[in-house]
Each structure stands twice: as C-alpha cells, then as structure tokens.
C-alpha cells in the first residue's frame, strides 16, 4: 500500500490511552510528533520524546505546532461517562466546541493536509434500525440525535453531535477529514492512570456481584492506534472507519474471563432480569482496506488483564 514520506504530526490529548499508543507508533515509524496534553507530567519523556504543551497553552501552541505540520491527527477526548445523570454541560458542549476549536486552528494553518478525528461507534449504531445477530452495521449508519436525546444517552449524543459538526465544518472549509469510529477500546496501558474501558474490566474481575445487561463492541488499542497512523500516511484514506472485532454481551465476557482465569471472582448474575441486550455485527471491509487486521477479542482481553496486573491496578 502506498504511503507518504515521514512528516510532522500534531496529536492532541497525547497523554491518553489511545493517543499514547498513536504517539508511540508514529515515533517508531520515524515521524516527528508534537502533542498537547492537559498535564505534561503524564508524559514520560524518556519514553515519548515529543514536544508538548499544557491545555492552558493549547490555542497558541496548537497554531504554532500545526504551522509546521504536514498532517494532523486530531484526538478529542470527551469524558467517557455513560450515565443518564451526566448531562449537556459536562459532555456535549465540550465535545462539540473542542472539536470545532481544533478544526478552526487547522483551517488557519495552511500546512495541515488532513485531520483524523476520534469519533466512536456511539455515533454509528443509535438509530431506529433494530439490532440483532444478523444485522451488519457499517460506515453508512449514523446515530440519530433526537433518539439519543429522548433516551438521555448524553455520551452517545455528544459523540454524534461532535462528529456531525466536524463533517459540516470540514465540508464548509475544505478540510480533508477522516474519522476513526472504534467501539470499546481495550489492551495494554501505556499511561499510568486507569482509563474507562480498562476500569470496566477491573470492575468485572474485582468481586462485582453482577454484570451489566449490555452488549458492547470491543477492539484492541494497538489496532486502533495503527488505524490513525495509516489514515495519516495513506493518501487514499478518507471518510469514516468503524473498528470492532466482536460485539459481545457482558455475560459472554465474564464467561471468557472465567475460562482464562478460573480463580478470579467474576460476577455470575445479570444486573436485571430483562431479556439480554442483542449483539450485532460490524463490517470489517473498510478498515481492512486501510491495511488493518483486527486482534481477536480473547487476545485483547488477556492483554488488558495482564496490563492491569503489571501496573498494580489489580492483584491476583
């Protein structure tokens, strides 16, 4: 597959779970990285030799960084708290405004050739279409904001509105935009803190009495990070890229954990007595066209648990 020459890449939120892997892969492939982080102290500089600035410096430094960058990776980090009590102020406004602020900076920097935006499968699957094991979701699906709002799914709404705003801004202003739409991202942690998806696995292996009646899509962080890098390197990359290895109900997740680690205290009961949330399929065609082979869920799950153990976040 044809790829472009080495370049300078600007990564926002460079200290996060996904972004730290993006930075690592970019550096390994010979690119120069300039990053923005909320707390520069989170970056272990011997491991991540990048130019960085704090959120307080973000606007000025981002313009400075992008002025010398040929392509930009855009990593917008909304709080991944999927609770009905979290509302507009905490999720939606920061997600949409944050996305548009960075795109506006990219517009001012003529050297930025492409922006890769973090979206989510949350911006894909929340539609009127019923989900079932035989349904195949692909990049043509778009979550419906009115349905999200009616259901008080504020995280889903924030990701949906942020992506919609990004596409409109990019089309109105001639910005080449690519979105990566991963499901729940697991895998080894490079950052020192516990991220939301790994926290879910910790919850399941740390004595929780019940598992949630939810079916999630799951994907490995290393594959997700590689998708960002290839979206930056491959000239033909365009549009949206859904990333899901498998959609699995939590009842199956705890079963797999028990088979891998029989001594771990996984929950045996569902949190409610309603019918189990349905699973569905997600097309791999487009992400495979970018050169990505998705890691099997069992491998990803084991990597996550072993990483939590290695970092002292769980003990067994």
C-alpha positions as CSV (number, residue, x, y, z in Angstrom):
1,X,0.0,0.0,0.0
2,X,1.4,3.4,-1.0
3,X,2.2,5.7,2.0
4,X,3.5,9.2,2.3
5,X,7.0,10.3,3.4
6,X,7.9,10.9,7.1
7,X,6.2,14.0,8.4
8,X,5.4,16.2,11.4
9,X,2.2,15.1,13.1
10,X,0.3,17.1,15.8
11,X,-1.5,14.9,18.3
12,X,-3.9,16.5,20.8
13,X,-4.6,14.7,24.1
14,X,-1.3,13.0,23.7
15,X,-1.2,11.5,27.2
16,X,-4.4,9.5,26.8
17,X,-4.9,5.7,26.4
18,X,-5.4,5.7,22.6
19,X,-3.2,8.7,21.9
20,X,-0.2,7.4,23.8
21,X,-0.2,4.4,21.5
22,X,-0.6,6.7,18.5
23,X,2.4,8.7,19.6
24,X,4.4,5.5,20.2
25,X,3.7,4.1,16.7
26,X,4.3,7.4,15.0
27,X,7.7,7.7,16.6
28,X,8.6,4.1,15.8
29,X,7.8,4.8,12.2
30,X,10.1,7.8,12.1
31,X,7.6,10.6,12.3
32,X,8.1,13.8,14.4
33,X,5.3,14.3,17.0
34,X,4.1,17.5,18.6
35,X,1.4,17.0,21.2
36,X,-0.9,18.8,23.6
37,X,-1.9,17.3,27.0
38,X,-3.8,18.5,29.9
39,X,-1.0,17.7,32.2
40,X,2.5,17.4,30.7
41,X,3.7,15.5,33.7
42,X,1.7,12.5,32.5
43,X,4.1,12.1,29.6
44,X,7.2,10.0,30.4
45,X,9.6,11.9,28.3
46,X,12.3,9.2,28.0
47,X,9.6,7.0,26.5
48,X,7.8,9.7,24.5
49,X,10.3,12.2,23.1
50,X,7.8,14.7,21.8
51,X,7.3,18.5,22.0
52,X,4.3,19.1,24.3
53,X,2.3,21.9,25.9
54,X,-0.4,22.0,28.5
55,X,-4.1,22.7,27.9
56,X,-3.7,26.3,29.1
57,X,-1.2,26.8,26.3
58,X,-3.3,24.9,23.8
59,X,-4.6,27.5,21.4
60,X,-1.4,29.4,20.8
61,X,0.8,26.3,20.8
62,X,-1.5,24.3,18.5
63,X,-1.4,27.1,15.9
64,X,2.4,27.1,16.3
65,X,2.7,23.3,16.0
66,X,0.3,22.9,13.1
67,X,2.1,25.7,11.2
68,X,4.9,23.3,10.6
69,X,2.9,20.1,10.3
70,X,2.0,18.5,7.0
71,X,-0.8,16.4,8.5
72,X,-2.6,16.5,11.8
73,X,-4.1,13.7,14.0
74,X,-7.0,15.1,15.9
75,X,-7.7,13.4,19.2
76,X,-10.7,15.0,21.0
77,X,-11.3,13.5,24.5
78,X,-14.8,13.7,25.9
79,X,-15.4,12.3,29.3
80,X,-16.5,8.7,28.7
81,X,-19.1,8.5,31.4
82,X,-22.2,6.7,30.2
83,X,-24.7,7.7,32.9
84,X,-28.0,9.4,32.5
85,X,-27.1,11.8,35.2
86,X,-24.3,13.3,33.2
87,X,-25.8,16.0,31.0
88,X,-25.2,18.6,28.4
89,X,-22.8,20.9,30.2
90,X,-20.4,18.1,31.1
91,X,-20.3,16.2,27.8
92,X,-22.0,17.8,24.8
93,X,-20.7,21.4,24.8
94,X,-17.0,20.5,25.5
95,X,-17.2,17.7,22.8
96,X,-18.6,19.9,20.1
97,X,-16.8,23.1,21.0
98,X,-13.5,21.3,21.5
99,X,-13.8,19.7,18.0
100,X,-14.6,22.9,16.3
101,X,-11.9,24.8,18.1
102,X,-9.2,22.5,16.8
103,X,-10.6,22.4,13.3
104,X,-10.7,26.2,13.3
105,X,-7.0,26.1,14.2
106,X,-6.3,23.6,11.4
107,X,-8.1,25.9,8.9
108,X,-5.7,28.8,9.8
109,X,-2.7,26.5,9.4
110,X,-2.4,26.0,5.6
111,X,0.2,23.3,6.1
112,X,-2.3,20.9,7.7
113,X,-3.3,18.5,4.9
114,X,-5.5,16.1,6.8
115,X,-7.3,15.8,10.2
116,X,-8.0,12.5,11.8
117,X,-10.8,12.8,14.3
118,X,-11.6,10.5,17.2
119,X,-15.3,9.6,17.0
120,X,-17.0,6.4,18.2
121,X,-19.3,3.6,17.3
122,X,-21.7,5.5,19.6
123,X,-22.0,7.9,16.7
124,X,-23.0,5.0,14.4
125,X,-25.3,2.5,16.0
126,X,-28.0,4.5,17.8
127,X,-30.7,4.5,15.1
128,X,-34.2,3.4,14.6
129,X,-32.9,0.1,13.0
130,X,-33.4,-2.8,15.3
131,X,-30.1,-4.6,16.2
132,X,-29.8,-8.4,16.1
133,X,-27.1,-11.0,15.5
134,X,-27.9,-11.0,11.8
135,X,-27.6,-7.2,11.3
136,X,-24.4,-5.8,9.8
137,X,-23.6,-2.2,10.8
138,X,-21.3,-0.2,8.5
139,X,-19.9,3.3,7.9
140,X,-23.2,4.4,6.3
141,X,-25.0,4.3,9.6
142,X,-25.3,7.5,11.6
143,X,-26.8,7.8,15.1
144,X,-29.9,9.9,15.3
145,X,-29.5,12.9,17.8
146,X,-33.2,13.1,18.6
147,X,-33.3,9.4,19.6
148,X,-30.2,9.9,21.8
149,X,-31.7,12.9,23.5
150,X,-35.0,11.2,24.1
151,X,-33.2,8.3,25.7
152,X,-31.0,10.6,27.7
153,X,-27.9,9.0,26.2
154,X,-25.7,12.0,26.7
155,X,-22.4,10.4,25.9
156,X,-23.8,9.0,22.7
157,X,-25.3,12.3,21.8
158,X,-22.0,14.1,22.5
159,X,-20.1,11.9,20.1
160,X,-22.8,12.1,17.5
161,X,-23.1,15.9,17.5
162,X,-19.3,16.3,17.6
163,X,-18.8,14.2,14.5
164,X,-21.7,15.8,12.7
165,X,-20.2,19.3,13.5
166,X,-16.8,18.1,12.3
167,X,-18.1,16.9,8.9
168,X,-20.1,20.1,8.4
169,X,-17.1,22.3,9.3
170,X,-14.7,20.3,7.1
171,X,-17.0,20.4,4.1
172,X,-17.7,24.1,4.5
173,X,-14.0,24.9,4.9
174,X,-12.3,22.4,2.6
175,X,-10.5,20.4,5.3
176,X,-9.7,16.7,4.5
177,X,-11.2,14.9,7.4
178,X,-11.1,11.2,8.4
179,X,-12.9,9.8,11.4
180,X,-12.0,6.7,13.3
181,X,-15.0,5.1,15.0
182,X,-13.9,2.5,17.5
183,X,-16.1,0.6,19.9
184,X,-14.9,0.0,23.5
185,X,-11.1,0.0,23.3
186,X,-9.1,-2.4,25.4
187,X,-5.5,-3.6,25.5
188,X,-2.2,-2.8,27.3
189,X,-2.0,0.6,29.1
190,X,1.0,2.9,28.4
191,X,-0.4,5.7,30.5
192,X,-0.1,5.5,34.4
193,X,-3.8,6.1,35.1
194,X,-6.8,3.8,34.7
195,X,-9.0,4.7,31.7
196,X,-12.7,4.0,31.4
197,X,-12.6,0.8,29.3
198,X,-10.0,-0.8,31.4
199,X,-11.9,0.2,34.5
200,X,-14.8,-1.9,33.2
201,X,-12.7,-5.0,33.1
202,X,-11.3,-4.2,36.5
203,X,-14.9,-4.0,37.8
204,X,-15.6,-7.4,36.4
205,X,-12.6,-9.2,38.0
206,X,-12.6,-7.4,41.3
207,X,-15.6,-9.0,43.1
208,X,-18.5,-7.3,41.4
209,X,-21.8,-9.2,42.3
210,X,-23.4,-8.6,38.9
211,X,-22.6,-7.8,35.3
212,X,-24.5,-5.2,33.2
213,X,-27.1,-6.2,30.7
214,X,-25.3,-4.6,27.8
215,X,-23.7,-5.8,24.6
216,X,-20.6,-3.8,23.6
217,X,-18.3,-3.9,20.6
218,X,-14.6,-4.4,21.6
219,X,-11.4,-3.6,19.8
220,X,-7.6,-3.6,20.6
221,X,-5.9,-0.3,21.2
222,X,-2.9,-1.2,19.1
223,X,-5.0,-1.8,16.1
224,X,-6.9,1.5,16.7
225,X,-3.6,3.4,17.0
226,X,-2.3,1.9,13.8
227,X,-5.5,2.9,12.0
228,X,-4.8,6.6,13.0
229,X,-1.2,6.3,11.7
230,X,-2.3,4.7,8.4
231,X,-5.0,7.2,8.0
232,X,-2.3,9.8,8.2
233,X,0.2,8.0,6.0
234,X,-2.0,6.5,3.2
235,X,-3.0,9.2,0.6
236,X,-6.3,7.4,-0.3
237,X,-7.6,7.3,3.3
238,X,-11.0,9.0,3.5
239,X,-14.3,9.1,5.3
240,X,-15.2,7.0,8.4
241,X,-13.7,3.8,9.6
242,X,-15.6,1.6,12.0
243,X,-13.5,-0.5,14.3
244,X,-15.0,-3.5,16.1
245,X,-13.6,-7.0,16.4
246,X,-16.7,-8.5,18.0
247,X,-19.9,-7.4,19.7
248,X,-20.3,-9.4,22.9
249,X,-22.7,-9.3,25.8
250,X,-21.2,-9.0,29.3
251,X,-22.5,-12.5,30.1
252,X,-20.1,-13.8,27.5
253,X,-17.3,-11.5,28.6
254,X,-17.4,-12.9,32.2
255,X,-17.5,-16.4,30.8
256,X,-14.4,-15.9,28.8
257,X,-12.6,-14.3,31.8
258,X,-13.5,-17.3,33.9
259,X,-12.1,-19.7,31.4
260,X,-8.9,-17.7,31.2
261,X,-8.5,-17.0,34.9
262,X,-10.6,-19.5,36.9
263,X,-9.5,-18.1,40.3
264,X,-10.8,-14.6,39.5
265,X,-14.1,-13.6,41.2
266,X,-16.2,-12.7,38.2
267,X,-20.0,-12.0,38.6
268,X,-22.4,-14.8,37.9
269,X,-25.7,-12.8,37.7
270,X,-27.0,-10.1,35.4
271,X,-27.9,-6.8,36.9
272,X,-31.5,-7.2,35.8
273,X,-34.0,-9.8,34.7
274,X,-34.7,-8.3,31.3
275,X,-34.0,-10.1,28.0
276,X,-30.3,-9.9,27.2
277,X,-29.3,-6.9,25.1
278,X,-28.8,-8.1,21.5
279,X,-25.5,-8.5,19.7
280,X,-24.9,-7.5,16.1
281,X,-22.1,-7.5,13.5
282,X,-19.9,-4.6,12.2
283,X,-18.5,-4.7,8.8
284,X,-14.7,-5.0,8.5
285,X,-14.4,-4.2,4.8
286,X,-13.4,-0.6,5.1
287,X,-10.9,-0.9,7.9
288,X,-9.3,-3.9,6.2
289,X,-8.9,-1.7,3.1
290,X,-6.7,0.5,5.2
291,X,-4.5,-2.4,6.0
292,X,-5.8,-3.3,9.4
293,X,-6.3,-6.8,10.7
294,X,-8.3,-6.8,13.9
295,X,-7.0,-8.6,17.0
296,X,-9.2,-11.4,18.4
297,X,-11.2,-10.3,21.5
298,X,-9.7,-13.1,23.6
299,X,-6.2,-11.8,23.0
300,X,-7.2,-8.2,23.7
301,X,-8.9,-9.2,26.9
302,X,-5.9,-11.2,28.2
303,X,-3.6,-8.3,27.3
304,X,-5.8,-5.9,29.3
305,X,-5.9,-8.0,32.4
306,X,-2.2,-8.7,32.3
307,X,-1.5,-5.0,31.9
308,X,-3.7,-4.2,34.9
309,X,-1.8,-6.7,36.9
310,X,1.6,-5.5,35.8
311,X,0.7,-1.9,36.7
312,X,-0.5,-3.0,40.2
313,X,-4.1,-1.9,39.4
314,X,-5.3,-5.4,40.3
315,X,-3.7,-8.3,42.2
316,X,-4.2,-12.0,41.8
